Amino acid sequence: MTAFELLAEVGFEGDALLTAAAVGYGESEGFTDAVGDIELARLGPYSTQVAAVDGWAARKAAGKPVPAPSESVIRQETDGRWYVVNTKWGASGGWFQIRPLDEPAKWPFPDSLRYADKLRDARYAAQVAFEIWKKDGNFLKWSVFKSGKYKEFLGMDYELRTGHPRAGEWNV
């Protein structure tokens, strides 16, 4: 199925459909299993809990992005290593690079749709993108739109695909 076909099925029309397709391609190159923005979702691995605290502090001191202290915890995961984990937002993912919420049901619509496992599905991601666009009346939630980069892809239809190089990191 092409981007245009799927976007039309979920409700996009006219210029909004063309823009949505361009935003989707600009965010993920049409990969429905794309993963991005991991550094604000999880930092690590670190060998100890102290190293995780020090790593977070060093990144912050260097002016690099870090998860907000009020939205993160330091925990040891099944691999035995320590991570700083954002407890509100997950890594951006899917076709539209939508940031999932750890507890979407606690948030108002359409944020209540931001389930990480469901955003892997192209149709679900398109529906969530449509609901966000419909609520806001624009695509300003997407960095590729704000930067104007989406314009390079206006009018381009494409087949959706899987096989993103970082797809295995989706569980962050």
Secondary structure as the mmCIF struct_conf table of DSSP 4:
data_model
#
loop_
_struct_conf.conf_type_id
_struct_conf.id
_struct_conf.beg_label_comp_id
_struct_conf.beg_label_asym_id
_struct_conf.beg_label_seq_id
_struct_conf.end_label_comp_id
_struct_conf.end_label_asym_id
_struct_conf.end_label_seq_id
STRN STRN1 THR A 2 THR A 2
HELX_RH_AL_P HELX_RH_AL_P1 ALA A 3 VAL A 10
TURN_TY1_P TURN_TY1_P1 GLY A 11 GLY A 11
HELX_RH_AL_P HELX_RH_AL_P2 GLY A 14 SER A 28
TURN_TY1_P TURN_TY1_P2 GLU A 29 GLY A 30
STRN STRN2 PHE A 31 PHE A 31
TURN_TY1_P TURN_TY1_P3 THR A 32 ASP A 33
STRN STRN3 VAL A 35 GLY A 36
HELX_RH_3T_P HELX_RH_3T_P1 ILE A 38 LEU A 40
TURN_TY1_P TURN_TY1_P4 ALA A 41 ALA A 41
STRN STRN4 ARG A 42 TYR A 46
BEND BEND1 SER A 47 THR A 48
HELX_RH_AL_P HELX_RH_AL_P3 GLN A 49 ALA A 61
TURN_TY1_P TURN_TY1_P5 ALA A 62 GLY A 63
HELX_RH_3T_P HELX_RH_3T_P2 PRO A 69 GLU A 71
STRN STRN5 SER A 72 GLN A 76
TURN_TY1_P TURN_TY1_P6 THR A 78 ASP A 79
BEND BEND2 GLY A 80 GLY A 80
STRN STRN6 TRP A 82 ASN A 86
BEND BEND3 THR A 87 LYS A 88
STRN STRN7 TRP A 89 TRP A 89
STRN STRN8 SER A 92 GLY A 93
TURN_TY1_P TURN_TY1_P7 GLY A 94 GLN A 97
STRN STRN9 ILE A 98 ILE A 98
HELX_LH_PP_P HELX_LH_PP_P1 ARG A 99 PRO A 100
STRN STRN10 LEU A 101 LEU A 101
BEND BEND4 ASP A 102 GLU A 103
HELX_RH_3T_P HELX_RH_3T_P3 PRO A 104 LYS A 106
BEND BEND5 TRP A 107 TRP A 107
TURN_TY1_P TURN_TY1_P8 PHE A 109 PRO A 110
HELX_RH_3T_P HELX_RH_3T_P4 ASP A 111 LEU A 113
TURN_TY1_P TURN_TY1_P9 ALA A 116 ASP A 117
HELX_RH_3T_P HELX_RH_3T_P5 LYS A 118 ARG A 120
BEND BEND6 ASP A 121 ASP A 121
HELX_RH_AL_P HELX_RH_AL_P4 ALA A 122 ASP A 136
BEND BEND7 GLY A 137 ASN A 138
TURN_TY1_P TURN_TY1_P10 LEU A 140 LYS A 141
BEND BEND8 TRP A 142 TRP A 142
HELX_RH_AL_P HELX_RH_AL_P5 SER A 143 SER A 147
BEND BEND9 GLY A 148 GLY A 148
HELX_RH_3T_P HELX_RH_3T_P6 LYS A 149 PHE A 153
TURN_TY1_P TURN_TY1_P11 LEU A 154 GLY A 155
STRN STRN11 GLU A 159 GLU A 159
STRN STRN12 ARG A 161 ARG A 161
TURN_TY1_P TURN_TY1_P12 PRO A 165 ARG A 166
HELX_RH_3T_P HELX_RH_3T_P7 ALA A 167 GLU A 169
TURN_TY1_P TURN_TY1_P13 TRP A 170 ASN A 171
#
